[in-house]
Amino acid sequence: MWTVSSKFNAVGTSGAEYVIVEERDEARGAAGDSKATEARRYSLEDGRELSAEKDGTFILGGTDEVLKAVAPSAVPEHD
């Protein structure tokens, strides 16, 4: 099950400001295997998809705008 693990602020190459949402899904191994793998996915708060690059930047799907994380981080909202 995907759960929000963090939120953080980012600025795009256009100068626009965004909040990126990181979600994690921990999958257990088959047949009670103790090994677990953790998947991560990223999106904007409004639901638009992002692809994560290995250098800490993100690419906004559809526009190919490059986003960079900035400090301070956004505070996650708790439901």
Beta strands, then each sheet from edge to edge (+ up, - down):
strand 1: 3-12
strand 2: 17-28
strand 3: 36-44
strand 4: 50-52
strand 5: 57-60
strand 6: 65-69
sheet 1: 3+ 2- 1+ 6- 5+ 4-
end
